[in-house]
Amino acid sequence: MNNNDREILRLLANKWLEIATQPVMEERKRLWTALKDLHAERPMILFETWTLDNYVTNDELECEDQANHGMERHIRAMIRQAVELGDDIVLEPCWRIGWHINGTGYGVEIKSHHAIDITGGSTGYAFENPIKTPQDIDLLKPRQWSVNREGTLKYQERLNDIFGDILPVVLHGTTGMGAGLTGDLFRFIGNDRLMTWVYDEPEAIHRIMTYLRDDRLAYFDFLEKEKVLGLNNNSATVGSGSPGWTTALPQPDYKGTARLKDLWLGMESQETTAISPSMFNEFFLPYMADICKKFGLVYYGCCEPVHDRWDHIISLIPNVRGVSISHWCDMKAIAEMLGKSCVFSRKPRPAPISGVTPDFEMLKKDIVETLTAAKDCNLEIVFRDVYRINNDRPRLRKWADMVRSLIAG
């Protein structure tokens, strides 16, 4: 690394550490922990900035080597969010990395085609589904994995050489634990077959779901056996939600090596929204539940509504601790079902804050309805899936200030 790039990253590391050691970060950790321990002191708020186009522009990047741009952009984005936005983001006084894991494919190629819009963005895409007949399921092969220990340690050494004396580089282990089975099912067979095969080819659905369940269990068992898991009861995002701070993990018999039962798992099934609750319970949920049993806590859901199938979910996955409440969900109904038994993880509708002009009346209405419905719940408000704000970052702070004002009121 040239001296210019090294100095830029060191200056950014110093700024990160300055923010991370402020008293407010410890207070936010305490409040997130109270929320995930199910005795929230106030609703927590978070805005995911990583999806935003040009939250940090290319013109702002100062490193000469493009290989350093990803790290620089991430550090600048997190610092900017912590300084500007006014939500409950937590920066920790360290830089976490995970083991580099390599894996083989499924035995079939899943090609995607991205659509380029008038701004040059490529958010929308479609898949070429490789499994078109039940016979094609025979093409699926068991995946295999390996840990690149030498490469990981060299990467840690490189980061330590850059800024480890400022911001400790912690080889923490894997933390992003997710197991959305129906996402891969959708990629394998496409939406039309997903909708019709539950009627026309039910055994084919069961075969693929068995394969996907066994694949995930094999992967997670591999990580545990190789001792490369990392606790995620910290600033790591769990599921489609927020930091995993909780005193419920790790388990009481934890002795320093993380196991699956010491971790959060993210589980969701957006692709089966149009499937009836009874058929969801028959064809999909049991396979998902088999994986959830291995973990300590589960954050369930993403964009799918859960109010019409919550009784099925909680009966088979009793260790759900957080539930994603999208704008397709009946908030009043699910709030009554949850009470204080789970975190009510509200996802506001992205459209009113997106585009050229934000609609703050609509944004206010959404938050008021949320606070009213979830007044007796352990509530977090996580704004995600926002892509374009017309380079108008102040609107994000305006939203956060509005939410805090409504909460206080």
N, C-alpha and C positions, 0 to 999 in steps of 0.2 A: 504494500500500500504506500502510495506517495505521501509525503509529509503534509501536503495541503489537505488531502482527504482525512488523514489521521487527526489533524488538528480540528477540523470541522466536527468530526464525530465526537471528539473529546469535549469540545465546547457544548455540544448537545447533551452528552452524558452528564456534564456538570449541571446543566439546566434541569434535566430529568431528576437528578438527585436532590436538587434544591426544592423542587416541587414535592417530591415523594416524601421528604422528611418534614414537611409542614404539619402542624398539629391537626389540621382538618382531615388529613388522610387517615390518621388513627381513629378519629371520630367517625368517619365514614365506614371504616372497617367494622367498628363496633355496631353501627346502625345496620349495616348489611347482615352482620351475624345475628342480630336480634330478629331481623326479618326472616332469615332462613331457619332460625330456631323457633319460628312461629309465635313470637311475641313482639311484633313490630312496634317500634315507638312512633314511627311516622311513615307515610308512603315514601318509597325511594324512587328516584327518577334517573333515567339513563338514555342518552341519545347515541345510537351507533353511527359513527361518522365514517367508518371504513368503506361503506358503499357509495359515499358521495363522490360524484365526479369533481375533480379539481379542488378537493378540500385542501390539499397541498398541491400546488401547480408545479409543472416541470420547471418553470422559470425560477421557482424558489429553491430548487435543488442546487447545491453548491459543489458537491463532490464531482471531481473530474471523471473518475472511473464509473461508468454506468453500472458496474457490478455492485457498487455501494449505494445505488439510488434507492433500492428497496428498503434497506435499513434506515437510511436517512429520512425517507418519506414517512416511515412508520414512527420514528422518534418525533419528528416534527408534528405529525398528526396528533399523537398522544399529548404532547406538550400543549399544542394549540387547544385541544379539547379541554384539558385541565385548566388552562388559563382563561379561555374565552367563554366557554359554553355555560358553565354554571350548573352542571348536573352533578351526580354523585360518583363520578369516575374516581377510581383509586389507582394511583401509580405506586408501585412498591419500590423500595430502594435497592433494587437489584435488576439484573437482566436475565430472564429465564430462557433456557433453551431445552429442547428435548432430544432424545436419541433419534438418529436418522434411521428410519425403517424402510426397507425395500420389500416389494411384493410382486408376485407374478399376477397375471391377469386372470379373468374368469374363463378363458378359453374361447370367448367370442369377442369380436371387436364392436365397440359402441361408438359410432361416429356421430359427431354433432355438427350442425351448420348454424352459424351465427348470422343474424340479420344486421346489417349496418344501417343506422338511421341517418337523418339529415345532419346530425351533429358529429357523425363519425363514431358514435357509441355502438356497442354490440351486446346490449343486455339481453335481447330476445334471441332464442335459439330453439332448434328442433333436433330430434334424434333420429338416426336410422336404426330401427329396432331389429336386432339380429335374430330374435326368436319369433318366428311367424306361424309355426305349427307346434303342436305338442311333441312331435318327434324331434324338433330342434333342441329340446331341453337336454337331450343326450350330449349336446356339444359343450355343456358347462363342465368345467374341470375344477377340482379343489385348488384353491390358491395356496401358495407357500410364501413365507416371509423370512427375512434375515435382518439382523441389526448391524449396521455399519459402525462398529464401535471406534475403529481407528479414525474414520472420517469425522465422526462426531467430536472426538477428543481433539483432533486437529482444528476443527472449527472453534471449539471452546478456547483453545490456545491462541488462535488468531484474535478472537474478540478480547481475550484477556490482555493481549499485547496492545490492543488499540485503546481500551478504556477500563480494563479490569481493576486498575488501581483507584478508579473513581467510582464506577458502578460495577459491583461484583457480578461476575458471570456465573450463574448457577445452573449446573447440569441437573435439571430437575426431574426429567423423565417425561413420558407422554402425559398430556393433560386434556387434550380435546377429545373426549370420549363420546362418540355418537354412533347410533345403530339404526338409522332409518331404513328398514328393509324394503318398504314399498317404493322408495325412490329408485332403487335398483330394479325392482320388479317393473316399474314404469319404463325404465330405460331398456330393459330386455324386450318387453312385449308391446309397449305402446298403450295409449289410453283406450282405444277401441277394444282391444283384446282384454285389457284389464276389466272393462265394464261387462263384456259379454261372456268371457270364459268362466266366470263364477256360475253362469247358467249352463253354457254349452260344453265346457271342458273343466269341470270342477276339480278333477284329479290332477290336471295340469297345473292349476293354481297351487294346490297343496304340494306338488312336487317342487315347484320353484321356491315356495316359501320355506319348505324343509331345507332345500339347498342353501338359501340365504341365511336362515337361522344357524345352520351348522357352520357356515362360513364365518359368521360373526363370532360364534362361540369359539371356533378354532383360533381366530385372530386374537381375541381377548385372552384366551388361555395361553397362547404363545407369549404375549406381552408379560403376563404374570410369571410364567415359567422362566423367562429371560431376565426377570427382575428389572424391567425398564419402565414400569409404571411410575407416575408421579401423582402425588395428592393434588386434588383440585378443589379443596376447601379453602380457596384463597382467591386471588384476583382473576384466576382463569374463568372464562365464560363457560357456564354449564348450559347445555341444551341450546335453545334459541333465546336465551334470556340474559342473565346477569352474573355477577361474581358469585362463586360458590361458597363464600364465607359461612361457616357453620361450626358449632361445637359438637354436632352429631356425628361428624367424621373427623379422623378415622375411628375405627372400632376400638373398644376398650383394650383389646389384646394386641393392638398395633405395636410393633417392636422396631420400627424404622424402615422396613421394606414394604412399600405399598402393595396391597392386594386389591382385586376387583371389589371386594366387599368394603373397602375403605374409600371408594370413589363414588362420585356422581356419574350417572349415565344420561345422555340425552336420547330420548326416543320420540318419534313422531310418525305420522302417517297422513300427510297432506293429500296424497294421491287417491285415497279411498273416501274422500269427502262425499262423493255421490253414491257410495255404497251404503245400503241401509244398515242401521246399528246391528241388527240380528245377523246379517251376512258378514259384517265386519267382525263380529264376535266369533263367527264360525270359521272364516277363511284366513284372518290376518292376526287378530289379537293374541291368540294362544302362542304363536311363534314369537311375537314380540315379547310376551310375558316370560317366555323361557330364558331370554337374554337378561331381562330386567332383574330376575331372581338372583343373578350373580353379583349384583351391585348393591352398594349401601343405600343410595338415594337415587331417585329418578326425577328428571325434569321432563315433563311430557308435553308434546305438541309444538306446533309452529303457527301456520296460518289456518289450519283446519278448525272448524267449530267442534267443541267437545261436549256441549250441553246435552245433545241427544244420545250420547253413548258413554257418559261419565260413569254410570252405574256398572257397565261392563268393564271399563278400564280399571276402576278402583278395586273391583272384586278380584281381578287377575293380577294387578300390579299394585299391591297395597303399600309399597314403599315410595309411591309418588310423593314428592315434597313440593314441587312447583308445577304450575299448569299455565300454559300459554293461552291467553284469552284474546283472540283476534277480533277484528270488527265484524266477522261473520258469526260470532258467537252471541247467544242470548245472555247478556251480562247479568241481568237480574236473576234469571233461572240458575245459572252456574254459581253465582255468588251465594245463593241460598243453599246449594248443594255443598259448596266448599266450606263455608263458614271460616273458621280459623284453622282448619285441618291441613291446608296447603297454601302455598304462596299463590296469590291471584296476580299472574304476570300479564298485565294488560298491554296490548299492542295497538296504539292508535292508528287510525287510517292515514296512510302516507300522503294521499292526494292533496289535502288542504294546505300542507306546508311546502309542497313541491311546485316546480314550474316558475313562471315569471313573477306571479303575485301570490303570496300566501293569503289564505282566508282565515284570519284569526277569530272571527266569529264562530266559524265551524270548528276550529281547534278548541276554542273555549267550551263550546257545547259538548264536544266529545269528552273533555276532562270533567266537566260538571256531571255528566251522565255516569262516568266511571266512578267518581268519588261518591256519588249517590248510591249506585248499585253495590259498590264494594266497601261501604262504610264500616262494615263489621268484619272485614277480611284483612289478611296480611297482604298488603298491596304494594306492588312495584309497577311503574309505568316505563316501558321500554320502547322508545321510538326507533323502529328499524325499517329497512327496505325503502329508504328515501335515497333517490339517486341524483336528482338535479334540483338545485336551489338558486340557479341563475347567478352563481358566485356571490350570493347575498348571505354571508355568514351571520350577520347581526340578527337575522330572523330566528336563528337557533337559540341565541341567548334570550331573545324576547319570549320565545315559547317556554324556556325553562323558568324564567322569572314569572310568567303568567301561571304556570303550574304551581310553583311555590306559593304564590299569592293565594291561589284558590285553595290549596291545602291548608294554609294558615287561616283562611277564612272559614 
